[in-house]
């Protein structure tokens, strides 16, 4: 199975900050990488698919990049509603494994 | 409006069985791959299984092989997860999700609200 490793596992930041979350795959997955946001008690929400494509309705302050084994999710200017947990997920092959999550907290 | 509504969760004893259902509406259900993802309390997301639009292909994670079975009824716009030989580590919220493809890249664009399954004696 392909292992997905996110860093950091948790992150404290302030409203207006620029933050970057990294995701590394244990083997090359081309651009088969998706990012999700999950608020406490809610279902995950798709943010980015195919490494860099923004899902419809998602604010443009979210962006994704990378290919092969190394990927990043960037939030250009944090807003209060962005404090949540973020997951990367590979869709290159089954099982479609997720990273362990990055919890973004208010500083 | 796309809607996915899970049902069938609850408390079950170790070794028992449970069947989850997911009712889909607002899209052409028979055209989409569908997926189950679970989340143990306080833990991350784990992909469980998926199924092709016509039901002819199914895949699942090793930890549920031989115990869980995914199926669908396109006439009823419904997805199912039959869970047998349940263990304590199967305790989780189970989400159904629609799987969409963009130039061959699959992703989960709509999710249900989740159904809690608790395995405990």
Boltz contact constraints between the chains, C-beta under 6 A:
constraints:
  - contact:
      token1: [A, 32]
      token2: [B, 105]
      max_distance: 6.0
  - contact:
      token1: [A, 34]
      token2: [B, 107]
      max_distance: 6.0
  - contact:
      token1: [A, 43]
      token2: [B, 95]
      max_distance: 6.0
  - contact:
      token1: [A, 43]
      token2: [B, 111]
      max_distance: 6.0
  - contact:
      token1: [A, 43]
      token2: [B, 113]
      max_distance: 6.0
  - contact:
      token1: [A, 43]
      token2: [B, 114]
      max_distance: 6.0
  - contact:
      token1: [A, 44]
      token2: [B, 111]
      max_distance: 6.0
  - contact:
      token1: [A, 46]
      token2: [B, 109]
      max_distance: 6.0
  - contact:
      token1: [A, 49]
      token2: [B, 107]
      max_distance: 6.0
  - contact:
      token1: [A, 50]
      token2: [B, 102]
      max_distance: 6.0
  - contact:
      token1: [A, 50]
      token2: [B, 105]
      max_distance: 6.0
  - contact:
      token1: [A, 87]
      token2: [B, 45]
      max_distance: 6.0
  - contact:
      token1: [A, 91]
      token2: [B, 106]
      max_distance: 6.0
  - contact:
      token1: [A, 94]
      token2: [B, 59]
      max_distance: 6.0
  - contact:
      token1: [A, 95]
      token2: [B, 47]
      max_distance: 6.0
  - contact:
      token1: [A, 95]
      token2: [B, 61]
      max_distance: 6.0
  - contact:
      token1: [A, 96]
      token2: [B, 47]
      max_distance: 6.0
  - contact:
      token1: [A, 98]
      token2: [B, 44]
      max_distance: 6.0
  - contact:
      token1: [A, 98]
      token2: [B, 45]
      max_distance: 6.0
  - contact:
      token1: [A, 100]
      token2: [B, 44]
      max_distance: 6.0
  - contact:
      token1: [A, 101]
      token2: [B, 44]
      max_distance: 6.0
